[in-house]
Amino acid sequence: MKEFLDAVTTRIQAPYFGYSILAFLVLNWRAIFLLLMLDAPANERIAAFEQETSYWTALVFPLLAGAILAILTPWSRYVFEHLSQKPFAMRDRLQLNADHQRTILQTQLEQARSELFGQKEEELIERARRDEEIATIEDEEVKKRLVSELAALRAERDELSSQVKSKGGSVNPDVLSKESISLIKAAAKNKTGTILAPNTFSGKSINAGDSVFGDQDAKSYALYESALEELEVQGYVKPKGSKREIFELTNKGWNYAESL
């Protein structure tokens, strides 16, 4: 008995018979309502059911409707999938493009962060090397004065770097010091856009284009050295080589120089 009921249930759940039953209910809803809800003896309810139905509505039309719907359903699915294929593909393409752009942005941010840490490491190494050079000066008075001046300039430079970061590193003429502007203007006059800063104690100076800066005394040199560091931190120049004696204007530096 259980196997018989399972077989009947499986047959009813088949698309064809399901559509046929649905069509039967739609065509004979009034007769079914009277059969179930009429307050009368059973024979009167059956008579009312038979009066509202016919051979066509009870058997032929439901079976025919089930067959038509069973045939049309796969075709309707095919048409729907065919029509929706293009918008789904466009949606997937947009999602892939968004993921691609996000990956590129993350890569650029990681690269910029890596370059920033590299510059910080080079700066720390350069500061340590300069401190070692200062330690070799025999005149204690000159040494103390130079150490004090360098400490003040470094503090000013660090404060300026913090201001630049808080403003997003945007190109703003008010951020650059007048010494930095002088260096970038002089460097832009040369087609190579280079700034030379040789690391020697005798006759120290910074050469940009045809101009020479910081050759008056140690304080003057430290001032323009700090200005060069300022340009590097903000991305207007970049060093060439590991010795950090030659700097060249970046695209940002050239654009800024042209706006002056």
N, C-alpha and C positions, 0 to 999 in steps of 0.2 A: 504493500500500500504506500509506504514511504517513497519507494522508487517511482511509483506511478505519479505521486504528487510532485516529486522533484522534476519528472519529465514534463508534466503539465506546466509547472512554474517556468521551466526553461523555455518551453515553447511560447508562453505568454510574453516572456521578457524579450523574445526576438523582435527586431525592429518591425517586421511586417505585421505580426499579430498585435504588437503594441499600438501601431498606427490604426489598425482595424478597430481595436477596442475603443481607442480615443474617438474615432469617427462615429462609432455606434453611440457613444455617450452624447456626442454633440447633436446627432440627428434625432435621438430619441430621449432627450432630457426631460421633456414634458411627460412622456409616458412613464419614465422611470420615477419621476416625482410623484405622479398619481399612484403608482404601484406601492411606493414606500410610505407615503404620507396620507393617503386618503383614509378617512375614518369610516370604514365600511367593511363588510365581510370579505373574505379572500376571493370568493368568486366574482364579486363586483369589482374589486381592484384589478383582477386579471382581465376582466371584460373591458375595463377602462384602458388598461395597457394595450390590449389588442386593438381597441378602437383608435388609439393614437398612433399605432405603428402599422407597418405593412411589410410584405415580403421584401420589397425593395429597400426600405429604410432600415429594416432589421438585419438583412443579410447581404444583399447585392451591393448597395452603396458603401457600407463599411468595408467589405472585402476589396472592392474596387479602389476606394480611397487609400486603404492600406498599401495596396500594390503600387499605386501612383506615387505615394509619399516615400515608400521604400526605394523606388527607382530614382526619384528626384533628389533624395537626401545626399547621396555621394556626389552628385553633380553640383548641388548647391555648395557643399563643402569645398569642392574643387574650385568653383568660381570665387568663393570668398577668399580662399588661400591665394589664388592667383591675383586677385585685386589687392590683397593686403601684403603681398610679397614686397612690392616696391617701397611702401612707407615703412615697413619693418626693417628693410635693408637700409633705408636712409636713417632711421633712428639708430640702428646699430653702428652705422658709419659715424654719426655724430658722437655717439658714446665713445667709440674708439679714438676719434680725433681729440675729444676732451681728455681722455686718459693719456694720449700721446703728449698733448701740450702740458699736462700736469707733470708727466715724467721729465720732459725737457726742462720745465721750470725748476723742479726739484734738483735735477742735475746741475743746472746753472747756479742755484743757491749753494749747493754743496761745494762746487768748484770755487765760487767766490769766497765762501767761508774758509776753504783750504788755503786760498791765496792770501787771505787776510791773516790767518795764523802764521803762514810762512813769512809774511812781511814783519809780523810782530817778533818772530824768532830772530830774523835777520837784524831787526832793530836792537833787540836785546844783546845780540852778539856784537854789533857795531858799538853800542854804548860801552860794553865791557872792554872792547879793544881800545876805545878812546880813553877810558879811565886808566887803562894800563899805560898808555902813552903819556897821560898827564902825570902819572906816578913817577915817570922817569925824569921829570923836570927837577933840577937841583935847587932852584930858587924857591924857597918855601912860600914867600910872599906872593910871587907870581902864581905858584901852584894853587894856593888858597883862593886867590882872586878868580882864577880861571874856573876852579871847581864851583865856586859860588855863582859865577855868571852862567855856567852851563846848567847848574841845578835850576836857576830861575828860568832859563830859556826852555828847559825840558818841562818844567811845570806849566809854563805858558802853552807849550806845544800840546801837552796832554789835555789841558783844558780846552784848547781849540779843537782837538780831535773829538772830545766828548760833545762839543757843540755841533760839530759836523754830523756825527752819528745821530744826534737827536733831531736834526733837520733832514735826515734821510740822505745826506751826501749830495744834495741837489746843487746845481750850478748857481751860486748866489754871489755876486760881486762883493757883498758886505762881509762874507765869511773870510775871504782871502786878505792877508795883510798886504800892506803896500810893498813890502820887500818881495813877497811872492808874486804880486802883479808885475813888478819890475823884471823879475826873472823870466816869467812866462812871456812877457812882451818882447824882451830881448832875444829869447830863444826862437820865437816865431819869425824873427827877421831873417834867420838863416833857414835855407831850404831843408836842412837836415833836422832842424828843431832840437839840437842837442844842448845839454848843459854839462860842463865838465867840473868835477870836484875832486881833484887829486888829493890823496891822503898823505900829505907830508907836512912837517912842522916848519920847514923853511919856506917863506914866501907863500903861505896859504892863501888861496883865493878861489872864487867860483866864477867860471867863465860861461857866459850865455851869449851866443851870437858873437858880436864884436865888442861886447861890454864885459867889464871885469867888476866883480862885486866882492866885498869883504876883505879887501887887501890892505885896509888901513891898519887894523890891529886885531888881536884875538877876539875882542868883543864884537867887532864888526863882522868878522868871519863867522862866529857862532850865531849871530843874528841871521845872516843869509843862509847858513847851514840849516837852521831851524825852518826858514822859509822854504827851502828845498824839500825838507821832510814833510812840511805841510802840503806841498804840491803832490808829493808821492802818496800821502795818506788819502787825499781826496781824489786820487786817480787822474791827475792832470799830467803826470810824468811817470815813467817806469824805468827802473835800472836796466842796464845792458851789461851782462857779465856778473860774475860773483864778487868782484872787487868793489862794486858800487861806486865807481869813479866816473862813469858815463851814464847820463840819463837822457831820455828822449821824450818828446811830447807825445801823449796818447791822442786818440781821436777827440776825446773830451777836451784835452788841452788845446788842440788846434781850433776847435770850435769856440772855446772860450776866448782865445787870443783874437780870433776874427771878430768877436763881438765887442772888443775894447775900442 
